[in-house]
Amino acid sequence: MVTALLVLLASETATAVTWYSREGPLRVVAGGTTLGAAYGNFYNYAGSHARNAVVWRDVRPGGDGVFVDNKFYFWYTPVGGTSPTFNAGRSLQTPRTTSSAWRFTNVQTLLHSRGTQARVLAKVCEDRAWRPDPCSSTVIRTFSY
């Protein structure tokens, strides 16, 4: 069901870029133990939003919550600048889950009006109270608009 939903969403635009998959997800590992997993599609939604369609789960349910951290960037020349660069946009996180069932949500932000490319840096993490959160490596995906 979730995989079919991602395929349907990705077909909305030719600019969708997939990151990992249900069969080979991005994983957060600590002490040799996999804690959480995620995958998704990053794409231009309706010509107005950079959307990351995220699917994630807690591999060891019932403990600390697992979430996906998303940082958006846009390629444009800043006011007073002389050349384009990736400029930071919003940083958004999915809700935490302690369930082993795959969850789905869209994380999105408005496209920058002067931008020509959107980028997301995404990583899956486990939320640990009063300690640093272990996270996966960061996946980077970009599309032009």
N, C-alpha and C positions, 0 to 999 in steps of 0.2 A: 504494500500500500504506500509506504513512504517513498520507496524508490520510484514507483509510478508517478507520484506527486512531483518529485524532483524533475523527472523527465518532462512532465507536462509544463512545469514552470520554466524549465530551461528552453522549451520550444517557443516561449513567448517572444524571444529575441535571439538573433544570431550572435549576440555578443556574450552569451553565457560561457563562463569558464568554470569547469569542475575542479574541486579539490578533494582528493581521496575518494573513497567509495565505501559502501556498506561492507563489502568483502575485504577491503584493505583500508580501514579508517586511520585517520591521524590519532595517535594514542598518547596519553599522558602516563608516564611510568615513573615510579619512585621505589627505590630499593629493589629493583628487578621485578616489581609487581605492576601490572597494568591496572590503572585506576579508572580511566574513562576513555571514551572514543568519540570521534566526530567526523563528519564529512559534509559536503554541500556544494552549492553552485553560487557563483557571484555573477550578477548580470545587471543590465540597464533595464529597470522596470518602468515601462510606460513613458520613456524619454524624460522622466522627472526625478527618479531615485536610483541610487546605487543600492542594490539589495543583495544581501547574503542570505540565501535559503539554507538554514543550518539544521542538521540532524545530529543529535548527540545522546549519550547515555552514560550511566554509571555502571562500570563493569563489575564493581564490588558494591552492590546495592545496600542501602541502609546506613551507611556511614556518612562521611562528609559529602556535601553536594558537589556535583560536577557542572561546569559551565563553559561556554565558549566566549572568549574575549575577542572583540572586533575593533580594529582601529582603521578608520577611513582616511584616505588622502586623495587630493585632486591636483592634477598637473595644470598649472597656469603661472603667469608672471604676476607676482604680487605687486600691489601699489608701491611705486617707488623703485621697483626692481628693474633689472635690465634683461633678465632671461628667465624662461620658465623653469619650474622645479616642482617636485611633489610637496604640497603644503598640507599640513594636518587638518583634518576635519573632525568629526565626532568620534568618540570612543564609546562603544556600547557593548553590554554583556547580555547573554541569554539568561533566563531564569536558572536557578540551581535545580538539579534533579538528583534524587537518591534512588531512582528507579532503574532497573536493568532494561526496561522497555525503551525503544528508540523514541525520542521526542522530536518534534519539528516546530520551528518558528522562523519567521522572516525578521532579519535585522536590517534596517535600512536608514538612509539619510538622503536628503535632497542633493541632487547633482549641483556642483558649483557652476554658476552662470558663465564664468569666464574660462572654465576648465575644458579640456579636451580628452582627458583620461581620468578614470577613477581606479583606485587601488584599495584593496583590503589586506590587512595583516591579521590573520586569525590564528588562535591557538586554543587548545582545550586544556582546562585546568581543574584541579580539585581545590575547593575552598576550605582552607584550614584556619580555624580560629586561633589567633595569637601566634601564628607561625607563618613563614612564607609559604605561598601556594605553589605546589609543584605544577609545572606546565609542560606541554609538549613543545617541540620546535615550532617556530612560526611559519605558517604557509603564507605566501604572497601571491595574490592574483590581481590582474589588471585588465581593464577593457577600455577601448576608445569610444567616444561619443561625439 
